[in-house]
Amino acid sequence: MMTEQRHNRYEKARIIGARALQVAYGAPVLIDTDQTQPILIAAEEYDAGVLPFTVRRGER
């Protein structure tokens, strides 16, 4: 499991959306799940903490 990082709701939506698109185009699923819809698969992967996404926040 990767280090858990807190994301705000916009970052979470962007990560799940990007991952759902990958799954829809045939990317391998990273967890065992009974879900068939890419958005639900991506949400489960996010909750499991297995997504290899990093968020780069701009300097303020």
Backbone as a chain_set.jsonl record, in Angstrom:
{"seq": "MMTEQRHNRYEKARIIGARALQVAYGAPVLIDTDQTQPILIAAEEYDAGVLPFTVRRGER", "coords": {"N": [[0.847, -1.18, 0.0], [0.511, 2.213, -0.784], [1.834, 5.299, 0.538], [-0.495, 7.109, 2.36], [-2.131, 9.976, 1.288], [-3.65, 13.062, 1.902], [-6.222, 14.329, -0.02], [-7.91, 17.073, -1.531], [-11.394, 17.587, -2.381], [-11.539, 18.173, -5.097], [-9.134, 17.32, -6.174], [-9.369, 14.61, -5.602], [-11.595, 13.935, -7.21], [-10.495, 14.423, -9.733], [-8.399, 12.554, -9.84], [-9.8, 10.094, -9.583], [-11.436, 10.274, -11.846], [-9.524, 10.343, -13.934], [-8.339, 7.85, -13.601], [-10.553, 6.172, -14.013], [-10.997, 6.598, -16.718], [-8.684, 5.431, -17.76], [-9.138, 2.743, -17.026], [-11.463, 2.257, -18.49], [-10.42, 2.244, -21.032], [-9.052, -0.098, -21.055], [-6.967, -0.577, -19.226], [-5.197, -2.512, -16.772], [-6.92, -3.696, -13.875], [-6.288, -2.812, -10.53], [-7.066, -3.999, -8.166], [-8.962, -6.629, -6.553], [-12.267, -6.889, -7.44], [-15.858, -6.747, -7.598], [-17.105, -4.966, -9.133], [-18.192, -3.491, -12.242], [-18.339, -1.133, -13.611], [-16.241, 1.422, -14.77], [-15.861, 3.848, -13.253], [-16.667, 3.163, -10.688], [-14.875, 1.132, -10.114], [-12.493, 2.598, -10.147], [-12.978, 4.293, -7.968], [-13.001, 2.459, -5.868], [-10.361, 1.566, -6.023], [-9.052, 3.945, -5.373], [-9.94, 4.306, -2.72], [-8.733, 2.081, -1.607], [-6.13, 2.83, -1.695], [-4.238, 2.252, -3.679], [-3.565, 3.523, -6.014], [-1.222, 4.809, -8.296], [-0.843, 7.662, -8.399], [0.331, 10.997, -8.175], [-0.014, 14.177, -6.662], [0.706, 17.344, -7.674], [1.015, 20.315, -6.202], [0.631, 23.766, -6.807], [2.82, 26.519, -6.016], [1.969, 29.021, -3.682]], "CA": [[0.0, 0.0, 0.0], [1.285, 3.427, -0.884], [1.616, 6.256, 1.614], [-1.769, 7.788, 2.195], [-2.037, 11.423, 1.221], [-4.961, 13.709, 1.91], [-6.539, 15.121, -1.204], [-9.183, 17.776, -1.421], [-12.417, 16.925, -3.202], [-11.269, 18.39, -6.518], [-8.045, 16.412, -6.517], [-9.928, 13.256, -5.567], [-12.425, 13.771, -8.408], [-9.61, 14.372, -10.899], [-7.683, 11.281, -9.797], [-10.739, 9.006, -9.881], [-11.846, 10.42, -13.245], [-8.42, 9.944, -14.803], [-8.182, 6.391, -13.478], [-11.711, 5.541, -14.652], [-10.743, 6.651, -18.158], [-7.687, 4.393, -18.039], [-9.795, 1.431, -16.915], [-12.391, 2.148, -19.61], [-9.629, 1.959, -22.226], [-8.433, -1.416, -20.978], [-5.865, -0.706, -18.269], [-5.469, -3.568, -15.797], [-7.495, -3.275, -12.594], [-5.264, -3.042, -9.513], [-7.629, -4.671, -6.989], [-10.032, -7.587, -6.818], [-13.551, -6.233, -7.218], [-17.005, -7.262, -8.337], [-17.642, -3.851, -9.916], [-17.956, -3.545, -13.684], [-18.273, 0.225, -14.14], [-14.907, 1.978, -14.52], [-15.842, 4.868, -12.207], [-16.764, 2.471, -9.402], [-13.593, 0.448, -9.936], [-11.521, 3.634, -9.797], [-13.269, 4.751, -6.608], [-12.53, 1.407, -4.946], [-8.902, 1.606, -6.041], [-8.665, 5.135, -4.613], [-10.182, 4.018, -1.306], [-7.76, 1.075, -1.176], [-4.82, 3.471, -1.655], [-3.301, 1.573, -4.575], [-3.346, 4.276, -7.248], [0.112, 5.418, -8.352], [-0.94, 9.049, -8.818], [0.809, 12.006, -7.24], [-0.602, 15.488, -6.91], [1.65, 18.443, -7.525], [0.309, 21.549, -5.9], [1.406, 24.945, -7.136], [3.195, 27.388, -4.913], [1.072, 30.175, -3.538]], "C": [[0.889, 1.239, 0.0], [0.975, 4.336, 0.307], [0.331, 7.026, 1.353], [-1.568, 9.297, 2.26], [-3.443, 11.99, 1.211], [-5.124, 14.534, 0.653], [-7.822, 15.885, -0.944], [-10.157, 17.163, -2.42], [-12.177, 17.09, -4.695], [-10.152, 17.476, -6.999], [-8.546, 14.975, -6.564], [-10.762, 12.986, -6.815], [-11.561, 13.639, -9.654], [-8.872, 13.044, -10.971], [-8.611, 10.132, -10.183], [-11.187, 9.077, -11.339], [-10.772, 9.966, -14.208], [-8.238, 8.429, -14.775], [-9.341, 5.65, -14.141], [-11.537, 5.534, -16.17], [-9.72, 5.589, -18.566], [-8.327, 3.012, -18.029], [-10.739, 1.214, -18.096], [-11.663, 1.8, -20.905], [-8.794, 0.696, -22.107], [-7.255, -1.564, -20.04], [-6.2, -1.803, -17.256], [-5.993, -2.984, -14.483], [-6.535, -3.702, -11.494], [-5.761, -3.74, -8.261], [-8.621, -5.729, -7.445], [-11.352, -6.917, -6.471], [-14.632, -6.904, -8.041], [-17.615, -6.194, -9.226], [-17.312, -4.031, -11.399], [-17.845, -2.155, -14.305], [-16.924, 0.847, -13.783], [-14.852, 3.007, -13.391], [-15.907, 4.234, -10.82], [-15.484, 1.7, -9.084], [-12.541, 1.447, -9.482], [-11.733, 4.137, -8.378], [-12.8, 3.726, -5.582], [-11.009, 1.39, -4.881], [-8.392, 2.801, -5.228], [-8.799, 4.87, -3.114], [-9.179, 3.001, -0.75], [-6.346, 1.645, -1.115], [-3.79, 2.855, -2.577], [-2.993, 2.349, -5.856], [-1.987, 4.972, -7.233], [0.083, 6.854, -8.887], [-0.316, 9.934, -7.744], [0.197, 13.332, -7.64], [0.465, 16.535, -6.659], [0.86, 19.718, -7.346], [1.209, 22.723, -6.201], [1.755, 25.762, -5.904], [2.288, 28.585, -4.88], [1.833, 31.393, -3.127]], "O": [[1.897, 1.294, 0.705], [-0.031, 4.154, 0.993], [0.107, 7.53, 0.252], [-0.921, 9.817, 3.168], [-4.332, 11.434, 0.566], [-4.26, 15.341, 0.308], [-8.708, 15.414, -0.232], [-9.772, 16.309, -3.218], [-12.573, 16.23, -5.481], [-10.217, 16.925, -8.098], [-8.187, 14.214, -7.462], [-10.645, 11.918, -7.416], [-11.861, 12.833, -10.535], [-8.734, 12.47, -12.052], [-8.256, 9.295, -11.012], [-11.306, 8.044, -11.997], [-11.062, 9.283, -15.19], [-8.01, 7.806, -15.812], [-9.131, 4.61, -14.766], [-11.896, 4.559, -16.83], [-9.877, 4.931, -19.594], [-8.084, 2.205, -18.925], [-10.808, 0.113, -18.641], [-12.225, 1.136, -21.776], [-7.93, 0.435, -22.946], [-6.594, -2.603, -20.06], [-7.369, -1.998, -16.921], [-5.56, -1.918, -14.043], [-6.023, -4.822, -11.514], [-4.965, -4.049, -7.375], [-9.065, -5.72, -8.593], [-11.54, -6.435, -5.354], [-14.355, -7.548, -9.053], [-18.538, -6.475, -9.991], [-16.301, -4.633, -11.762], [-17.315, -2.012, -15.407], [-16.509, 0.804, -12.625], [-13.878, 3.031, -12.639], [-15.271, 4.718, -9.884], [-15.064, 1.626, -7.929], [-11.786, 1.182, -8.547], [-10.764, 4.381, -7.659], [-12.259, 4.094, -4.539], [-10.432, 1.22, -3.807], [-7.418, 2.681, -4.485], [-7.892, 5.169, -2.337], [-8.82, 3.052, 0.426], [-5.454, 1.017, -0.545], [-2.593, 2.921, -2.299], [-2.232, 1.87, -6.697], [-1.644, 5.649, -6.263], [0.899, 7.216, -9.734], [-0.424, 9.65, -6.551], [-0.076, 13.576, -8.815], [1.05, 16.606, -5.578], [0.125, 20.142, -8.238], [2.402, 22.697, -5.897], [1.069, 25.701, -4.884], [1.884, 29.106, -5.919], [1.243, 32.461, -2.958]]}, "num_chains": 1, "name": "protein.A"}
